[in-house]
Amino acid sequence: MDKKMRLALYALLSVMLMLPCYTYAEEESTPAKTAYFPLDPSIVVNLASGGKFCRVDIQIMTLDEEQLENIKLHAPAIRHELILLLSDQNGKKLRTPAGKEAFHKAALTAAQGVIEELTGTNSINELYFTSFFVQ
């Protein structure tokens, strides 16, 4: 290969390396939509210690709107699990931000466990407390 041919080849390779690379991902036909389900009425329980009672309002979030019917269907089982978990808490700890966060993690795990056991899918992505009262 002569010198001009080699330079032309190097120039072509250099230009090709500088071109942007595009990857085409397969697009979903319909993206999943976020949906919320309120656990109504409020959950009110007597606390194990450190307070008399606690009242919380909870919204369940799913990133798959199609799973909302499963969440509605099994809401009584989710409420049951959350009532048992909440009634076992210490009110003094629940009044602190760290206590609320620890309860949030435990409640999310419990709700996810219930829905996974009953439906075979983990369709609960988050729990949000819209009110949290400890007395």
Buried (B, 14 or more C-beta within 10 A) or exposed (E): EEEEEEEEEEEEEEEEEEEEEEEEEEEEEEEEEEBBBEBEEBBEBEBEEBBEBBBBBBBBBBBBEEBBEBBEEBBEBBBEBBEEBBBEBBBEBBBEEEBBEBBBEBBBBBBBBBBEEEBEEEBBBBBEEEEBEBE
